[in-house]
Amino acid sequence: MIVYWGGSFDPVHWGHVRVALEVARQLKPQHLYWVPSAKPPHKTQLWLSGTERVALLNQLVVDLAPESDCPQSVEPLELELPGPSYTLNTLKALRAKQGAEASLVWVIGQDSFLQLDSWWRYRDLLDVAHLLVVPRPGLCHPSDSHLASWWHERVCPLASLALTPAGSFAWLDMPALMISSTYIKFLVQSGASLKGLAPDCVVTALNQAGFYNRDLS
């Protein structure tokens, strides 16, 4: 089983890290890859460049290595793909790299799952990979929509994800952390400390590179 944790990571924070560590602990995958997005269709502008986010993530996975239950690294493939960062295109490229028989798991937040029917060709996602949904504070699963029906048709236990290459939803049982990149950027703009919200290597890198003086508008 190979897991991909995709997102803008703009910047990466402890909420992202907790998800990665929980996925590693509960699924014990062969490998976990962080996949920074290039041009998310739902976001107009990113604060950090792709190169900057990859550098932060590369440092982070080195620091996380002693705590992780599986190897972790950064997969920059999406930054190399042309056009908007549609998850389906990313997954197809990753499937081509890993082969038809590998179990591929794409991690998404519950907030993204609740908007999944607005994604480009979202119904094709499970043809290429499994989707592992991570809880977000204050959110509930849909109960009376076609998305809810699709979930109930395809949901499976975590342990079953490794048995097939694609086709299922699963739920990651973990506490929902109230940390967001938007809040991190607000604190940066306010000159406030990020202690406890982002890993030390991220805070240090942001300080050294002068990100605290960067326009966030």
N, C-alpha and C positions, 0 to 999 in steps of 0.2 A: 504494500500500500504506500502510495506517495501522496502527501498532502501539500496543497498550495494555499497560502494565506495571503489573499489579494487585498489591496487597498491603496489609498493615496499615501498613507503614513506621512502626513504633512503637518507636523512632524510625528515620528513614532513616539509612543508614550507607554506608561505602565499598563494601561488597559490592553493595548496590543500585545504586550509581552506576556501578560497573564493568560491571554487566549492561546498564544503559541505554546506556552509551557503546559497548559491543561490539555491541549490537543496531543502534545507529545506524551504526556503521562497517561491519558486515557486510551489513546489509539495505538501507541507504540509503533508508529509508522516506520517504514524503511528510511524515509527522509522527509523533512519539512522544509518547504521553500517559501520565503517571503517574496511576494510579487508586487513591486511598486507599480502603480498605474501611471500611464503616460498622459493621456487626455481623457479623463473620465467625462462621459457625456452629461452627467448630472452636476458637474462643477465647472464654473466659468473660468476660474483661475487658481493655480496652485502657488503657494508661498515659496516652497523650496523647489529647485530644479530637480530633474531626474538624477543627475549626477550627484547632487548634494544628498538626496534621500538614499541613494544606493550606498554612498560612503558612510552615512550614519548607520544604516542597516548592517553593513559589513562589519563595522566595529561592534555593533550590538550582538551579533550572532557569535562573535569571538568571546565576548564577555559572558554570554549565556551558556556556552558549551558545558561548563561543569554542572549546571543545574538541569540541563535538558535530558529527557529520556530518549532522545533520538538526535541524529545529526541535523543541524540546521544550516541553511545557507541562503543567499539571495539569488533569485532568478530575474534578471533584467530583461527578459524576452519582450515583455509588453512595451518597454521603452523603445524597442527596435522595430515594432510593427507600425505600418503607416495608418493614418486616419485616427478616428476616435477609438478609445479603448473599450471596445465591446467585449464583454466577458466570453461570449461564444467564440469569437475569433481567437482570443487568448487560449481558451481551452483546446480548440482544434490544433493550434500550434504546439501546445504542450503534449497533446495526445500523439501527434506525429513524432515527437522526440522520444516518448516513453514506450510507444508500441501499443498494439490493439489489446493486449491481454492484461496490461497493468491496471490495478485498481487506483483510480485517480479521485481524490477528494478535494473539492474546492470549498473553502471556509467563507461564509458570509455572515454578517451581523443580522440580527432579527429585524432591525429597521430596514435593511436592504431586502430581506425576504418578503416583508409586507408590501413592498413596492415592486416585487418581481414581475408582476404582469405588465409593468411599464417598460421593462427592459426589452432590448432588441432581440427578437426571436427567442424569447425566454423558454418557450416550450421545447426547444431543441437542446437546452443545456444538459438535461439528464441523459440525452443520447451519447454524450461525450464524457461525463463525469458524474460522481455523486456530489450532492450539496449538503454540507454540514452547517447547521444554523446555530449561531451563538447568541445567547440571551442578551437583551438590552434593557436597561432600567425602565420600568413603567409600561412595558409593551406586552400585549397578549397576542396569541395566534388568532388569525381570522377564523370565524366560526360558521359563516353562512355565505361563502363566496366560492367561485370555481377554484380559487387558489387553495382554499381550505379542503375542497374535495380532492384536488391533486395531491396535497400533502398527505391526506389519510390513505390515498391509494398507494402512495410510494414510500411512506415512512418505514424505517426499519431500525433495529437495534444497532448500536455502534459496532458491535462485533461482526455484524453481517456485511459491513462495508468492504471488508477485505476479500469477500468471497466472489465478487463480481467486478468487472471493470467500471461499470457506471450504472445509472438508472434509479438511484434511491435518494431520499432525503433522510437525514438523521439529526438528532438534537444533542448538543453538547451540554450536559448538566453541570453548570458552574454558576457562582454568584455573578450577577450583572454589576459591572463597575461603572460608576458615574464619572468617567473621565472622557474628554473628547479633545480632538485636535483643535477644534474651534475655541474651546476654553483655554487650551495651552497658548494659542496665539493671542487671545485677549490678555492673558497674564504677561506675555512677552511685551505686548504693546504698552502695558501699564507699568512695566519695569519690575514686576513682582517675581518672587522666587518660584522656581518650578520644583523645588525640593519635594520629593515624595510623589510627584506626578509623572516625571520622566526619568529614565535611567541616567546615572551620573555621566556616562560617556556622551549621552545626547546633550545634556545641559552644558557640559564642558565644551563640546564641539560648537554649540550655538553661541556660547560666549566668545570663544576664540575667533570664530569666523565673522563676528560682528552682526549676527542675525538680529540682535536686539535693536539695532538701528535701522532695520529694513522696514519699508512701508508695507503695511499689511492690507491696505485698502484695495 
